[in-house]
Amino acid sequence: MDQTIQFVTTDDGVKLAYAKSGSGPPLLKTANWLNHLEFDWKSPVWNHWFSLFSAHNTLYRYDIRGTGLSDWSENKLSFDMQVADLEYVADSAGLEKFALLGISQGASVAIEYAARHPERISHLVIHGGFARGWALRSAETERAGRAWVELVRVGWGTEAPAYRRMFAELFIPNASEEQVSWFAEMQKRTTTPEIAARIMEASSVIDVMHRLPDVKAPTLIMHPRHDVIVPFDQGRYIAAGIAGSRFVEFASGNHILLEEEPAWQKFQEVVGEFLGWPRTAPRRRAADAPATSGELETLTGREREILDLVAGGANNLEIAGKLFISEKTVRNHLTAIFDKIGVSSRSQAIVFARDRGLAGRPH
């Protein structure tokens, strides 16, 4: 799937880049902390997000000022300017009524926009968001946040492996080596350390708690239970403040849900139901009817590898060693595999796999 990138110039002379992909009802994703329309598009961290929404909606994204393909300006990075930039993009794209997606820092921007323009928002979707920045939550979170800002200024984009690991493991603790490497490269390509730090500082004093009652659009709020970037309670606060909103918890520690984890499957189902995407035929469970060989087609390449090794009698530790991944990642994959092929136990998965010619083939 392709995307088209366009530019709009704000009243203060800053060029903002925005992209359009897919087809269907319009959905606009607000910019989060750091973005790069081109580099994010095919990344192992974000691609499945964009592919999912582009398959059902006309997806609009943009690079926040100071990052990506937008002007790398160090000035006017305040929260109010972030909201103003969203307004510029929505107006330039000719969007009259649309669904709005806010992730992480972008959730606060989405909330403010939805409160200001209730007539334009058909649905509001929030993932891993907060309504109050870290500097306003407690003395402890402010202290931790200040330390983070200085680490960004010192280490953002450097070659030091420790910095790369720290940022990746906090945002996506279950990341693969490929995903960690992408996250490290993103630090260099997206913006300068100083701009990244200034955006963090601007976001630290965001407070839209008082705006929550003004949000009138149907709202879906989702949050990973073990998220360390934006604590779980922050999602609960948003849900408590928006009347009639729905709150969904994910059993994940990844701030950005990864394609390989079971939480991603749940995310797709929940968001699809909320936005009214066409339903797919329900998967048959083992108790209802035997699975068919066609269900193998729903598995990713990595999931097929793991099922193949399970069929050959390998345990989780042996699978982790062969594929150079953690045991936890193996367990996450198995949960997804069981769901996709309609079984509830390892023994049933082995029978299913061997009936289809899988038996621990070398990879």
C-alpha positions as CSV (number, residue, x, y, z in Angstrom):
1,M,0.0,0.0,0.0
2,D,1.3,3.4,-0.9
3,Q,1.0,6.8,0.8
4,T,1.1,10.3,-0.6
5,I,2.8,13.1,1.3
6,Q,1.8,16.8,1.1
7,F,2.9,20.0,2.9
8,V,1.0,22.8,4.5
9,T,2.4,26.1,5.8
10,T,1.2,27.4,9.1
11,D,0.5,31.1,9.8
12,D,3.8,31.4,11.5
13,G,5.7,30.0,8.5
14,V,6.4,26.4,9.5
15,K,6.0,23.7,6.9
16,L,4.1,20.6,8.2
17,A,4.2,17.3,6.3
18,Y,1.1,15.1,6.3
19,A,0.4,11.8,4.6
20,K,-2.7,10.0,3.2
21,S,-3.1,6.3,2.7
22,G,-5.9,3.7,2.2
23,S,-9.5,4.3,1.5
24,G,-12.8,4.5,3.4
25,P,-14.1,6.8,6.1
26,P,-11.4,9.4,7.1
27,L,-9.4,8.8,10.3
28,L,-6.7,11.2,11.4
29,K,-3.9,10.1,13.7
30,T,-2.5,12.9,15.9
31,A,1.3,13.2,16.1
32,N,2.9,11.6,19.1
33,W,6.3,12.6,20.6
34,L,8.4,11.9,17.5
35,N,7.3,11.0,14.0
36,H,8.8,10.6,10.5
37,L,6.2,9.9,7.9
38,E,8.6,8.1,5.5
39,F,10.8,6.2,8.0
40,D,7.8,5.1,10.2
41,W,5.8,3.9,7.2
42,K,7.7,0.7,6.7
43,S,9.1,0.2,10.2
44,P,8.8,-3.1,12.2
45,V,7.3,-1.1,15.0
46,W,4.6,1.0,13.2
47,N,3.9,-0.6,9.9
48,H,1.2,-3.0,11.2
49,W,-0.6,-0.1,12.8
50,F,-0.7,1.9,9.5
51,S,-1.6,-1.1,7.4
52,L,-4.5,-2.0,9.7
53,F,-6.1,1.5,9.6
54,S,-5.3,2.0,5.9
55,A,-7.1,-1.3,5.1
56,H,-10.4,0.1,6.5
57,N,-10.1,3.9,6.5
58,T,-8.5,6.8,4.7
59,L,-5.6,7.3,7.1
60,Y,-4.1,10.8,7.7
61,R,-0.9,11.2,9.6
62,Y,1.5,14.2,10.1
63,D,4.9,15.0,11.5
64,I,4.8,17.3,14.5
65,R,6.7,20.5,14.0
66,G,10.4,20.0,14.8
67,T,10.4,16.3,13.6
68,G,10.4,14.1,10.5
69,L,9.7,15.8,7.2
70,S,8.2,18.9,8.9
71,D,10.5,21.9,9.6
72,W,13.0,21.2,12.4
73,S,12.1,24.4,14.3
74,E,13.2,24.7,17.9
75,N,10.6,27.4,18.6
76,K,6.9,27.2,19.4
77,L,6.7,23.6,20.5
78,S,4.1,24.2,23.2
79,F,1.0,22.1,23.6
80,D,-1.3,24.9,22.3
81,M,0.8,25.0,19.1
82,Q,0.6,21.2,18.8
83,V,-3.2,21.5,18.9
84,A,-3.0,24.4,16.3
85,D,-0.9,22.2,14.0
86,L,-3.6,19.5,14.2
87,E,-6.2,22.0,13.2
88,Y,-4.0,23.2,10.2
89,V,-3.7,19.6,9.0
90,A,-7.4,18.7,9.4
91,D,-8.4,21.9,7.6
92,S,-5.8,21.5,4.8
93,A,-6.9,17.9,4.2
94,G,-10.5,19.1,3.8
95,L,-11.8,16.9,6.7
96,E,-15.2,17.8,7.8
97,K,-16.2,14.9,10.1
98,F,-13.7,12.2,10.9
99,A,-12.5,9.7,13.5
100,L,-9.5,10.9,15.5
101,L,-6.8,8.6,16.8
102,G,-4.5,9.7,19.7
103,I,-1.5,7.6,20.9
104,S,0.6,8.5,23.9
105,Q,1.2,12.3,23.9
106,G,-1.1,12.6,20.9
107,A,-4.0,11.5,23.1
108,S,-4.0,14.9,24.9
109,V,-3.9,16.8,21.6
110,A,-6.8,14.7,20.4
111,I,-8.8,15.3,23.6
112,E,-8.4,19.1,23.3
113,Y,-9.3,19.1,19.7
114,A,-12.4,16.9,20.3
115,A,-13.5,19.2,23.1
116,R,-13.1,22.3,20.8
117,H,-14.7,20.8,17.7
118,P,-17.4,18.3,18.9
119,E,-19.2,18.6,15.6
120,R,-16.2,17.3,13.6
121,I,-15.4,14.1,15.5
122,S,-17.3,10.9,14.7
123,H,-15.2,8.7,17.0
124,L,-12.3,9.2,19.4
125,V,-9.8,6.4,19.8
126,I,-7.1,6.7,22.5
127,H,-4.2,4.3,23.2
128,G,-1.6,4.7,25.9
129,G,-2.6,8.3,26.5
130,F,-2.6,10.7,29.4
131,A,-4.5,13.9,30.3
132,R,-1.9,15.3,32.7
133,G,1.8,15.5,32.0
134,W,4.4,13.9,34.1
135,A,5.6,17.2,35.8
136,L,2.1,17.7,37.2
137,R,1.4,14.2,38.6
138,S,3.8,14.0,41.5
139,A,7.2,15.1,42.8
140,E,8.5,11.6,42.0
141,T,7.3,11.6,38.4
142,E,8.6,15.1,37.8
143,R,12.1,14.0,39.1
144,A,12.1,11.0,36.9
145,G,10.9,13.0,33.9
146,R,13.7,15.6,34.3
147,A,16.2,12.8,34.4
148,W,14.7,11.5,31.2
149,V,15.0,14.8,29.5
150,E,18.6,15.1,30.3
151,L,19.3,11.6,29.0
152,V,17.6,12.6,25.8
153,R,19.8,15.6,25.4
154,V,23.0,13.6,26.2
155,G,22.2,10.3,24.5
156,W,19.5,10.7,21.9
157,G,20.9,9.4,18.6
158,T,24.3,8.4,19.8
159,E,26.0,5.2,18.9
160,A,26.2,4.1,22.6
161,P,24.4,0.7,22.8
162,A,23.3,1.5,26.4
163,Y,21.3,4.5,25.3
164,R,19.7,2.5,22.4
165,R,18.8,-0.3,24.7
166,M,17.4,1.9,27.4
167,F,14.9,3.8,25.2
168,A,13.8,0.7,23.3
169,E,13.4,-1.5,26.4
170,L,11.3,1.2,28.1
171,F,9.0,1.8,25.1
172,I,8.9,-1.7,23.8
173,P,10.4,-4.1,26.3
174,N,9.5,-7.2,24.2
175,A,11.1,-5.9,21.1
176,S,13.1,-8.0,18.7
177,E,16.6,-7.1,17.6
178,E,15.2,-5.7,14.4
179,Q,12.8,-3.5,16.3
180,V,15.5,-2.3,18.7
181,S,17.7,-1.4,15.8
182,W,14.9,0.5,14.1
183,F,14.2,2.4,17.3
184,A,17.9,3.4,17.5
185,E,18.0,4.6,13.9
186,M,14.8,6.6,14.5
187,Q,16.6,8.5,17.2
188,K,19.0,9.9,14.6
189,R,16.5,10.5,11.7
190,T,13.6,12.0,13.5
191,T,14.9,15.2,15.1
192,T,17.8,16.7,17.1
193,P,18.4,15.8,20.8
194,E,17.5,19.4,21.8
195,I,14.2,19.4,20.0
196,A,13.3,16.0,21.3
197,A,14.0,17.2,24.8
198,R,12.0,20.5,24.3
199,I,9.0,18.5,23.1
200,M,9.2,16.4,26.2
201,E,9.3,19.4,28.4
202,A,6.3,21.0,26.7
203,S,4.3,17.8,27.1
204,S,5.3,17.5,30.8
205,V,2.9,20.4,31.7
206,I,-0.1,19.3,29.6
207,D,-3.3,19.3,31.6
208,V,-6.6,18.5,29.8
209,M,-8.3,16.9,32.8
210,H,-10.8,19.7,32.9
211,R,-11.6,19.2,29.2
212,L,-12.7,15.6,29.5
213,P,-16.3,16.3,30.3
214,D,-16.4,18.4,27.1
215,V,-15.7,15.4,24.9
216,K,-19.0,14.3,23.4
217,A,-17.9,11.9,20.6
218,P,-18.1,8.1,21.2
219,T,-14.8,7.3,22.8
220,L,-12.7,4.2,23.1
221,I,-9.8,4.3,25.6
222,M,-7.1,1.5,25.6
223,H,-4.1,1.0,27.7
224,P,-1.4,-1.6,28.2
225,R,-1.5,-2.8,31.8
226,H,2.3,-2.8,32.4
227,D,3.2,0.4,30.4
228,V,6.0,2.2,32.1
229,I,6.1,5.2,29.7
230,V,2.5,6.2,30.5
231,P,1.3,4.4,33.6
232,F,-1.9,2.4,33.4
233,D,-3.8,4.8,35.8
234,Q,-3.5,7.6,33.3
235,G,-5.8,5.7,30.9
236,R,-8.2,5.1,33.7
237,Y,-8.4,8.8,34.6
238,I,-9.3,9.6,31.0
239,A,-12.0,7.0,30.9
240,A,-13.5,8.2,34.2
241,G,-13.6,11.8,32.9
242,I,-15.3,11.1,29.5
243,A,-19.0,10.2,30.0
244,G,-20.0,7.0,28.3
245,S,-16.5,6.1,27.1
246,R,-15.4,2.4,26.9
247,F,-12.1,1.3,28.6
248,V,-10.1,-1.7,27.5
249,E,-7.0,-3.1,29.2
250,F,-4.3,-5.0,27.3
251,A,-2.0,-7.6,29.0
252,S,1.2,-6.0,27.7
253,G,4.1,-3.9,28.8
254,N,4.7,-2.4,25.3
255,H,3.8,1.2,25.0
256,I,3.5,0.6,21.3
257,L,1.8,-2.8,20.7
258,L,3.9,-5.1,18.5
259,E,2.4,-7.3,15.8
260,E,3.7,-10.5,17.3
261,E,2.0,-10.2,20.7
262,P,-1.5,-11.4,21.6
263,A,-2.6,-7.9,22.7
264,W,-2.4,-6.8,19.0
265,Q,-5.1,-9.3,18.0
266,K,-7.3,-8.0,20.7
267,F,-6.6,-4.4,19.7
268,Q,-7.7,-5.1,16.1
269,E,-11.0,-6.7,17.3
270,V,-11.8,-4.0,19.8
271,V,-11.0,-1.1,17.4
272,G,-12.7,-2.8,14.5
273,E,-15.9,-3.3,16.5
274,F,-15.8,0.4,17.7
275,L,-15.2,1.9,14.2
276,G,-17.7,-0.5,12.5
277,W,-15.2,-2.3,10.3
278,P,-16.7,-5.3,8.4
279,R,-16.6,-8.4,10.5
280,T,-14.6,-11.4,9.4
281,A,-16.0,-14.9,9.8
282,P,-15.4,-16.1,13.4
283,R,-12.7,-18.6,14.0
284,R,-14.0,-22.0,14.9
285,R,-12.9,-23.4,18.2
286,A,-11.7,-26.9,18.7
287,A,-14.9,-27.8,20.6
288,D,-17.0,-26.7,17.7
289,A,-15.3,-28.3,14.7
290,P,-11.8,-29.3,13.6
291,A,-9.6,-26.6,12.2
292,T,-8.8,-26.7,8.5
293,S,-5.5,-26.3,6.7
294,G,-6.5,-22.9,5.5
295,E,-6.1,-21.6,9.0
296,L,-2.3,-22.0,8.6
297,E,-2.6,-19.1,6.2
298,T,-3.5,-16.8,9.1
299,L,-0.2,-17.4,10.8
300,T,2.8,-15.2,10.4
301,G,6.1,-16.6,9.3
302,R,7.5,-16.6,12.8
303,E,4.3,-18.3,14.1
304,R,4.7,-21.1,11.6
305,E,8.3,-21.6,12.6
306,I,7.2,-21.9,16.3
307,L,4.3,-24.3,15.5
308,D,6.7,-26.4,13.4
309,L,9.1,-26.7,16.3
310,V,6.2,-27.5,18.8
311,A,5.1,-30.3,16.4
312,G,8.7,-31.7,16.6
313,G,8.5,-31.8,20.4
314,A,10.6,-28.8,21.3
315,N,9.8,-27.1,24.6
316,N,9.7,-23.3,25.0
317,L,13.3,-23.0,26.1
318,E,14.5,-25.0,23.1
319,I,12.4,-22.9,20.8
320,A,13.8,-19.7,22.3
321,G,17.3,-21.0,21.8
322,K,16.8,-22.0,18.2
323,L,15.1,-18.8,17.2
324,F,17.2,-16.4,19.3
325,I,14.2,-15.0,21.2
326,S,13.1,-15.0,24.8
327,E,10.9,-17.6,26.4
328,K,8.3,-14.9,27.1
329,T,8.2,-14.1,23.4
330,V,7.7,-17.7,22.6
331,R,4.8,-17.9,25.1
332,N,3.2,-14.8,23.5
333,H,3.5,-16.3,20.1
334,L,1.9,-19.6,21.3
335,T,-1.1,-17.7,22.7
336,A,-1.6,-16.1,19.3
337,I,-1.1,-19.4,17.5
338,F,-3.6,-21.2,19.7
339,D,-6.2,-18.5,19.1
340,K,-5.7,-18.5,15.3
341,I,-5.9,-22.3,14.8
342,G,-8.7,-22.8,17.3
343,V,-7.0,-25.0,19.9
344,S,-6.7,-24.6,23.7
345,S,-3.6,-26.7,24.5
346,R,-0.2,-27.6,23.4
347,S,-1.2,-31.2,22.7
348,Q,-4.0,-30.1,20.4
349,A,-1.6,-27.8,18.6
350,I,0.8,-30.7,18.0
351,V,-2.0,-32.9,16.6
352,F,-3.2,-30.0,14.4
353,A,0.4,-29.4,13.1
354,R,1.3,-33.0,12.5
355,D,-2.0,-33.6,10.6
356,R,-0.8,-30.9,8.2
357,G,2.7,-32.2,7.7
358,L,4.5,-30.1,10.3
359,A,7.1,-31.9,12.4
360,G,10.0,-29.9,13.5
361,R,11.5,-29.2,10.1
362,P,14.9,-27.4,10.1
363,H,14.8,-23.6,9.4
